[in-house]
Amino acid sequence: MKKISALLLAFTILFSPTAFAEEPEHSFMADYMDMIIEFIAENYKFGVTEGQIYETVVKKMIDENPELFEEVLGTAFGTLDKHSEFLNREEMQDLMGSINASVCGIGVNVQERNGEIVVVSPIENSPAKKAGILSGDVIVSVNDEDITGKSLTYAQSIITGEKGTEVKIGIRRDGQKEIIYFTIIRDTFEQTTVSGAIVEDGKIGYLVISSFSTHTASEVKEQMAVFDKAGIKKLIIDLRNNPGGDKDALIEILRMFTPKGPIFNVEFKDSKQNEKYYNNKDNSKKYKIVVLVNEYSASAAEAFAGTMKDTKAAKIVGTKTYGKGTVQTVNGLLTGAGFRLTIATYTTAKGTPVDGIGVIPDFEIKNKKCLLSQHPEVNDIEFSAEINENSSEESIYTIEQRLNLLNIYPGAVDGVFDDDTRAAVKLFQERYSHDITGKMDIMTQVDLHNATRNMEVLIDNQYNKAIELLK
């Protein structure tokens, strides 16, 4: 009797024609559909599950309206974690281009952070770098389209485009409300992921890895060959602003620096698929290493830093890393679209988790900003009638340093007044309405001094700590 009463009550609530005095709101209809489906699943004599009903409905909808295919998949992936997403045709092409390190765009590494698209680092010699885009800039608009809350892949898809075309980028910098706009010409370039230099009078190798792509390991080997030839035994590996990338590259590079034993673990839904990676050769005693990280070091960069810390192969200096400890697979579809799906989590050499936690440095140190005129390592311009190829190395260096800060000097800041220096001087003179001579005369020197003295520059305390530890 109670069962019958419950059914009658449900019938009255669900199906009474007087239940809605007015047409119901759309936000309610989804919940109402759930109530009906649940009622069917609980009471249908011949048995059916809610999942079977929804599966049948969705398949029939797509069969009758194939244009809904991508919309339905996009909604399905939207229910998963933030690193799993459906990719339309254009987004899929852009993603594959970035994986292969060949892109046509403005040249920025970006991350999605709290619903914002943040510039992790502009790529050296890229259009973005030359235009003045900086690490930490938040991209708020592309061609006047507000991209706040949009996915990372969507943002990348509209930033990239045909070579030679313009794209207008709106930037919010340092938490300011004011939006800064840059009009940038897209270009095609191979994204080099590794750079290096020998510093501290030839005693320390400085290795920068900007991301992990399919060719990063070979680039690291090339640079390490240069260091080895120079007899370098002390090494700084800079992973700051590195968004991660290819797992195979990560494993190969870890094996260059770690001791014999476990270096990386991947855990899938099915534990039988779990993977453990090892180094069969002890390389930990070849170099004394410091690894630099910051809050923009993510994924494979965190795995590298975490394993170097676990195995005591290096000291870690900087700030706590981003905290992305998941692995994604990328799959293409017949339509040209595709998807990225989280299939595993990873831990470092000793099983240390990273996801949602990050890597804690051995030495937590923050960098600081100051005015150029107050920077302890920046010299004043030595004003003279003209600074040219016959001037002192120090005089030329101060000029190149300032032109570089203005993002109009792509060459090496080396104290040599060469063609790159001369071209940058001409560009500066053009911007500041001088006669375009390429000569650093006294008036050009004064204007360069005035244009840069109040610029904010970085005091790299993290790098300085690394040098201290290695000495």
C-alpha positions as CSV (number, residue, x, y, z in Angstrom):
1,M,0.0,0.0,0.0
2,K,2.9,2.3,0.8
3,K,4.6,1.5,-2.5
4,I,1.4,2.4,-4.4
5,S,1.0,5.6,-2.5
6,A,4.6,6.6,-3.3
7,L,4.0,5.9,-7.0
8,L,0.8,7.9,-7.0
9,L,2.6,10.8,-5.3
10,A,5.4,10.7,-7.8
11,F,2.9,10.6,-10.7
12,T,1.2,13.7,-9.3
13,I,4.5,15.6,-8.9
14,L,6.0,14.6,-12.2
15,F,3.1,14.5,-14.6
16,S,0.3,16.7,-13.2
17,P,-0.8,19.1,-16.0
18,T,-1.2,21.8,-13.3
19,A,2.4,21.4,-12.1
20,F,3.6,24.4,-14.2
21,A,1.4,27.6,-14.1
22,E,3.9,29.1,-16.5
23,E,6.5,27.8,-18.9
24,P,9.5,26.5,-16.8
25,E,12.9,28.0,-17.1
26,H,15.6,26.2,-19.1
27,S,17.8,25.9,-16.0
28,F,15.2,23.8,-14.3
29,M,14.5,21.5,-17.3
30,A,17.8,19.6,-17.0
31,D,17.0,18.8,-13.4
32,Y,13.5,17.9,-14.3
33,M,14.7,15.5,-17.0
34,D,16.9,13.8,-14.4
35,M,13.9,13.3,-12.2
36,I,11.9,11.7,-15.1
37,I,14.8,9.4,-16.1
38,E,15.4,8.4,-12.5
39,F,11.7,7.6,-12.2
40,I,11.8,5.4,-15.3
41,A,15.0,3.6,-14.2
42,E,13.6,2.8,-10.8
43,N,10.2,1.7,-11.9
44,Y,10.3,0.2,-15.4
45,K,9.2,-3.4,-15.2
46,F,11.7,-4.8,-17.7
47,G,14.7,-3.0,-16.3
48,V,16.8,-0.2,-17.7
49,T,19.6,2.0,-16.3
50,E,19.8,5.8,-16.4
51,G,23.0,5.5,-18.4
52,Q,21.3,3.3,-21.1
53,I,18.5,5.8,-21.5
54,Y,20.8,8.8,-21.9
55,E,23.1,6.9,-24.2
56,T,20.2,6.1,-26.5
57,V,18.9,9.7,-26.4
58,V,22.3,11.1,-27.3
59,K,23.0,8.7,-30.1
60,K,19.6,9.4,-31.6
61,M,20.1,13.1,-31.4
62,I,23.5,13.0,-33.1
63,D,22.2,10.5,-35.7
64,E,19.4,12.9,-36.6
65,N,21.5,16.1,-36.2
66,P,25.1,15.3,-37.0
67,E,26.1,18.9,-36.7
68,L,25.7,18.5,-32.9
69,F,28.5,15.9,-32.8
70,E,31.3,18.4,-31.8
71,E,29.0,20.3,-29.4
72,V,28.0,17.2,-27.5
73,L,31.6,16.0,-27.3
74,G,32.7,19.5,-26.1
75,T,30.1,19.3,-23.4
76,A,31.2,15.8,-22.4
77,F,34.8,16.9,-22.0
78,G,33.7,19.9,-20.1
79,T,32.7,17.6,-17.2
80,L,36.3,16.3,-16.8
81,D,39.4,17.9,-15.3
82,K,40.7,21.2,-16.6
83,H,43.5,19.5,-18.7
84,S,41.0,17.3,-20.7
85,E,39.3,19.1,-23.5
86,F,37.7,18.7,-26.9
87,L,39.6,20.4,-29.8
88,N,38.0,21.6,-33.0
89,R,39.9,21.3,-36.3
90,E,41.8,24.6,-35.9
91,E,42.6,24.0,-32.3
92,M,43.9,20.5,-33.1
93,Q,46.1,21.8,-35.9
94,D,47.6,24.5,-33.6
95,L,48.2,21.9,-30.8
96,M,50.1,19.6,-33.1
97,G,52.1,22.4,-34.4
98,S,53.2,23.4,-30.9
99,I,54.1,19.8,-30.1
100,N,56.3,19.6,-33.1
101,A,57.8,23.1,-32.2
102,S,56.9,24.6,-35.6
103,V,54.3,27.3,-35.4
104,C,53.0,30.4,-37.1
105,G,52.0,33.0,-34.6
106,I,53.6,35.5,-32.2
107,G,55.9,33.3,-30.2
108,V,54.7,32.9,-26.6
109,N,54.5,30.0,-24.1
110,V,51.3,30.4,-22.2
111,Q,49.4,28.7,-19.3
112,E,45.9,28.8,-18.1
113,R,45.8,29.9,-14.5
114,N,42.6,30.6,-12.6
115,G,40.6,31.2,-15.8
116,E,43.3,33.6,-17.2
117,I,45.7,33.0,-20.1
118,V,49.1,33.9,-18.7
119,V,52.3,34.4,-20.7
120,V,54.9,32.1,-19.2
121,S,57.7,33.3,-21.5
122,P,58.0,35.0,-24.9
123,I,60.2,32.9,-27.2
124,E,63.6,34.5,-28.0
125,N,63.7,36.5,-31.3
126,S,59.9,36.0,-31.7
127,P,57.5,38.7,-32.8
128,A,56.1,38.8,-29.2
129,K,59.5,39.2,-27.7
130,K,60.4,42.1,-30.1
131,A,57.0,43.8,-29.5
132,G,57.6,43.9,-25.7
133,I,55.4,41.0,-24.3
134,L,56.7,39.9,-20.9
135,S,56.6,36.9,-18.7
136,G,53.6,37.2,-16.4
137,D,51.5,39.3,-18.8
138,V,47.8,38.2,-18.8
139,I,46.3,38.0,-22.3
140,V,42.8,39.4,-21.9
141,S,41.8,39.9,-25.6
142,V,42.7,38.9,-29.1
143,N,41.5,41.1,-31.9
144,D,39.2,42.8,-29.4
145,E,37.6,39.5,-28.4
146,D,37.5,39.1,-24.7
147,I,39.1,35.7,-23.9
148,T,38.6,35.7,-20.2
149,G,37.5,32.3,-19.1
150,K,38.2,30.8,-22.5
151,S,40.3,27.6,-22.8
152,L,44.0,27.6,-23.3
153,T,43.6,25.8,-26.6
154,Y,41.0,28.2,-27.9
155,A,43.3,31.2,-27.0
156,Q,46.2,29.6,-28.9
157,S,44.0,28.9,-31.9
158,I,43.0,32.6,-32.4
159,I,46.5,33.9,-31.6
160,T,48.1,31.8,-34.3
161,G,47.3,32.4,-38.0
162,E,48.6,33.0,-41.4
163,K,52.2,34.3,-41.8
164,G,52.3,38.1,-42.3
165,T,48.9,38.8,-40.8
166,E,48.3,41.1,-37.9
167,V,46.9,40.2,-34.6
168,K,45.9,42.7,-31.8
169,I,46.8,41.4,-28.3
170,G,45.4,43.0,-25.2
171,I,47.6,42.6,-22.1
172,R,47.1,43.3,-18.4
173,R,50.4,43.6,-16.7
174,D,51.4,43.4,-13.0
175,G,47.8,43.4,-11.8
176,Q,47.0,46.8,-13.3
177,K,43.5,47.6,-14.5
178,E,44.8,49.4,-17.6
179,I,44.9,47.2,-20.8
180,I,48.0,47.5,-23.0
181,Y,47.5,46.7,-26.7
182,F,50.1,45.3,-29.1
183,T,49.6,44.9,-32.8
184,I,51.9,42.0,-33.8
185,I,52.8,40.5,-37.2
186,R,52.5,36.7,-37.1
187,D,55.5,34.8,-38.4
188,T,56.6,31.2,-38.9
189,F,59.5,30.0,-36.8
190,E,61.1,26.9,-35.4
191,Q,60.9,27.1,-31.6
192,T,64.3,26.4,-30.2
193,T,63.8,25.0,-26.7
194,V,67.4,25.1,-25.4
195,S,70.0,27.8,-25.0
196,G,73.2,28.0,-23.1
197,A,76.2,30.1,-22.1
198,I,79.4,29.8,-20.1
199,V,79.4,32.3,-17.2
200,E,81.5,33.3,-14.2
201,D,84.8,33.5,-16.1
202,G,84.3,30.1,-17.8
203,K,83.6,28.2,-14.7
204,I,79.8,27.5,-14.8
205,G,77.6,26.3,-17.6
206,Y,74.2,28.0,-17.8
207,L,71.6,25.8,-19.5
208,V,68.1,27.2,-20.2
209,I,65.3,24.7,-21.2
210,S,62.2,26.7,-22.2
211,S,60.0,23.6,-22.8
212,F,60.2,19.9,-23.5
213,S,59.5,19.1,-27.2
214,T,60.4,16.2,-29.4
215,H,63.8,17.7,-30.2
216,T,64.7,19.1,-26.7
217,A,66.9,16.1,-25.7
218,S,69.1,16.4,-28.8
219,E,69.4,20.2,-28.2
220,V,70.5,19.5,-24.6
221,K,73.1,17.0,-25.8
222,E,74.5,19.5,-28.3
223,Q,74.9,22.2,-25.6
224,M,76.3,19.8,-23.1
225,A,79.0,18.8,-25.6
226,V,80.0,22.4,-25.7
227,F,80.2,22.5,-21.9
228,D,82.2,19.3,-21.8
229,K,84.7,20.5,-24.3
230,A,85.2,23.6,-22.2
231,G,85.7,21.4,-19.1
232,I,82.6,22.6,-17.3
233,K,81.8,20.7,-14.1
234,K,79.3,23.1,-12.5
235,L,75.9,23.7,-14.0
236,I,72.8,25.8,-13.7
237,I,69.7,24.3,-15.3
238,D,67.1,27.0,-15.6
239,L,63.5,25.7,-15.9
240,R,61.7,28.9,-14.9
241,N,58.7,29.6,-17.0
242,N,59.0,26.1,-18.6
243,P,55.4,24.8,-19.2
244,G,56.5,21.2,-19.6
245,G,55.8,19.0,-22.7
246,D,57.0,15.7,-24.1
247,K,57.5,12.8,-21.6
248,D,60.1,11.0,-23.7
249,A,62.3,14.1,-23.8
250,L,62.0,14.4,-20.0
251,I,63.1,10.8,-19.5
252,E,66.0,11.1,-21.9
253,I,67.3,14.3,-20.3
254,L,66.9,13.0,-16.7
255,R,69.1,10.1,-17.6
256,M,71.9,12.5,-18.5
257,F,72.1,13.8,-14.9
258,T,70.7,11.4,-12.4
259,P,72.2,8.4,-10.4
260,K,71.4,4.8,-11.3
261,G,67.9,3.8,-10.2
262,P,64.3,4.9,-10.5
263,I,63.6,8.4,-12.0
264,F,59.9,8.6,-12.9
265,N,56.6,6.8,-12.3
266,V,53.3,7.0,-14.3
267,E,50.1,5.6,-12.7
268,F,47.1,4.8,-15.0
269,K,43.5,4.0,-14.1
270,D,44.4,0.3,-14.7
271,S,47.3,-0.3,-12.4
272,K,48.5,-3.1,-14.8
273,Q,49.5,-0.3,-17.2
274,N,51.6,1.6,-14.7
275,E,55.1,2.5,-15.9
276,K,58.3,2.9,-14.0
277,Y,61.4,4.5,-15.6
278,Y,65.0,3.9,-14.6
279,N,68.4,5.2,-15.2
280,N,70.8,2.3,-15.8
281,K,73.9,4.5,-15.6
282,D,75.2,6.7,-12.8
283,N,75.6,10.3,-14.2
284,S,75.1,12.1,-10.9
285,K,78.8,12.7,-10.2
286,K,79.6,14.3,-13.6
287,Y,78.4,17.8,-12.6
288,K,77.5,19.9,-9.5
289,I,74.1,21.2,-10.4
290,V,71.6,23.8,-9.3
291,V,68.1,23.8,-10.9
292,L,66.1,27.0,-11.0
293,V,62.2,26.9,-10.9
294,N,59.3,29.3,-10.3
295,E,55.5,29.3,-10.1
296,Y,55.3,28.9,-13.9
297,S,57.4,25.7,-14.1
298,A,54.9,23.0,-14.8
299,S,54.4,19.4,-15.8
300,A,57.6,17.9,-17.2
301,A,59.6,20.7,-15.8
302,E,58.3,19.9,-12.3
303,A,59.0,16.2,-12.9
304,F,62.6,17.0,-13.8
305,A,63.1,19.3,-10.7
306,G,61.3,16.8,-8.4
307,T,63.4,13.9,-9.5
308,M,66.7,15.9,-9.3
309,K,65.7,16.8,-5.8
310,D,64.6,13.2,-4.8
311,T,67.9,11.7,-6.1
312,K,70.0,14.5,-4.7
313,A,71.4,15.1,-8.1
314,A,70.9,18.9,-7.7
315,K,69.8,21.6,-5.3
316,I,66.5,23.3,-6.3
317,V,66.3,27.1,-6.0
318,G,63.4,29.4,-6.6
319,T,59.7,29.4,-5.8
320,K,57.1,26.5,-5.5
321,T,56.2,25.2,-8.9
322,Y,52.8,25.1,-10.6
323,G,51.5,21.7,-9.4
324,K,50.5,19.8,-12.6
325,G,51.1,16.2,-12.1
326,T,49.0,14.6,-14.8
327,V,49.6,13.0,-18.2
328,Q,47.5,13.7,-21.3
329,T,47.1,11.8,-24.5
330,V,46.2,13.6,-27.7
331,N,43.9,11.9,-30.2
332,G,42.7,12.9,-33.6
333,L,39.2,12.3,-35.0
334,L,38.0,11.6,-38.6
335,T,36.5,15.1,-38.7
336,G,39.9,16.7,-38.2
337,A,39.0,17.6,-34.7
338,G,40.5,15.8,-31.7
339,F,40.8,15.8,-27.9
340,R,43.2,15.8,-25.1
341,L,42.4,13.4,-22.2
342,T,44.1,13.0,-18.8
343,I,45.0,9.3,-18.7
344,A,47.5,9.2,-15.8
345,T,49.2,10.9,-12.9
346,Y,52.9,10.9,-12.3
347,T,55.3,10.9,-9.4
348,T,59.0,11.6,-9.2
349,A,61.8,9.2,-8.4
350,K,60.8,8.4,-4.9
351,G,57.1,8.3,-5.6
352,T,56.7,12.0,-4.6
353,P,53.4,13.4,-5.9
354,V,53.3,16.7,-7.7
355,D,49.6,17.3,-8.8
356,G,48.1,20.1,-6.8
357,I,51.2,20.3,-4.7
358,G,54.1,21.4,-6.8
359,V,57.8,21.0,-6.1
360,I,59.1,22.8,-3.0
361,P,62.7,24.2,-3.6
362,D,65.5,23.5,-1.3
363,F,66.0,27.2,-1.2
364,E,62.8,29.3,-1.5
365,I,63.9,32.6,-2.9
366,K,61.9,35.3,-4.7
367,N,63.2,37.8,-7.3
368,K,62.7,41.5,-6.9
369,K,62.1,44.4,-9.2
370,C,63.7,47.8,-9.1
371,L,64.3,50.8,-11.3
372,L,67.1,50.4,-13.8
373,S,69.0,53.3,-12.2
374,Q,68.9,51.5,-8.8
375,H,70.0,48.1,-10.1
376,P,73.3,47.1,-8.4
377,E,74.7,45.4,-11.5
378,V,73.7,48.0,-14.1
379,N,76.3,50.7,-14.9
380,D,75.5,54.3,-15.9
381,I,76.1,55.3,-19.5
382,E,79.6,56.9,-19.9
383,F,78.5,59.9,-22.0
384,S,80.9,60.9,-24.8
385,A,80.8,62.6,-28.1
386,E,80.1,59.3,-29.7
387,I,80.0,55.6,-28.7
388,N,81.2,53.4,-31.5
389,E,83.2,50.3,-32.4
390,N,86.4,52.0,-31.0
391,S,84.8,52.7,-27.6
392,S,85.5,50.7,-24.4
393,E,83.7,47.3,-24.1
394,E,82.0,48.6,-20.9
395,S,80.6,51.7,-22.7
396,I,79.2,49.5,-25.6
397,Y,77.8,47.0,-23.1
398,T,75.7,49.6,-21.3
399,I,74.3,50.8,-24.6
400,E,73.4,47.2,-25.7
401,Q,71.9,46.4,-22.3
402,R,69.5,49.3,-22.5
403,L,68.6,48.7,-26.2
404,N,67.9,45.1,-25.2
405,L,65.6,46.2,-22.4
406,L,63.6,48.2,-24.9
407,N,63.2,45.0,-27.0
408,I,64.8,46.5,-30.0
409,Y,68.2,44.7,-29.8
410,P,68.1,41.0,-30.6
411,G,71.9,40.4,-30.6
412,A,74.2,39.3,-27.8
413,V,74.9,41.8,-25.1
414,D,78.7,41.4,-25.4
415,G,80.3,44.9,-25.6
416,V,80.9,44.6,-29.3
417,F,79.6,47.4,-31.5
418,D,78.6,45.3,-34.5
419,D,75.9,45.3,-37.2
420,D,73.2,44.2,-34.7
421,T,74.1,47.1,-32.4
422,R,74.1,49.6,-35.3
423,A,70.7,48.3,-36.5
424,A,69.2,48.7,-33.0
425,V,70.5,52.2,-32.7
426,K,68.8,53.1,-36.0
427,L,65.5,51.6,-34.8
428,F,65.8,53.6,-31.5
429,Q,66.6,56.8,-33.5
430,E,63.5,56.2,-35.7
431,R,61.2,55.8,-32.7
432,Y,62.6,58.9,-30.9
433,S,62.6,61.1,-34.0
434,H,66.4,61.4,-34.5
435,D,68.3,61.5,-37.7
436,I,68.7,57.8,-38.5
437,T,72.4,57.4,-38.7
438,G,73.2,54.3,-36.7
439,K,75.7,56.4,-34.7
440,M,75.4,56.6,-31.0
441,D,75.9,60.4,-30.7
442,I,75.6,62.4,-27.5
443,M,71.9,63.3,-28.1
444,T,71.0,59.6,-28.8
445,Q,72.8,58.6,-25.6
446,V,70.9,61.2,-23.6
447,D,67.5,60.0,-25.0
448,L,68.4,56.4,-24.4
449,H,69.3,57.2,-20.8
450,N,66.0,59.0,-20.2
451,A,64.0,56.3,-21.9
452,T,65.3,53.5,-19.7
453,R,66.3,55.0,-16.3
454,N,62.8,54.6,-14.8
455,M,62.2,51.1,-16.3
456,E,61.5,48.3,-13.9
457,V,64.1,45.5,-14.2
458,L,64.6,42.3,-12.3
459,I,67.1,41.6,-9.6
460,D,67.6,37.9,-10.2
461,N,68.2,36.7,-6.6
462,Q,67.5,33.1,-7.7
463,Y,70.3,33.1,-10.2
464,N,72.6,34.8,-7.8
465,K,71.9,32.1,-5.2
466,A,72.7,29.4,-7.7
467,I,76.1,31.0,-8.4
468,E,76.7,31.2,-4.6
469,L,75.9,27.5,-4.1
470,L,78.1,26.5,-7.0
471,K,81.0,28.6,-5.8
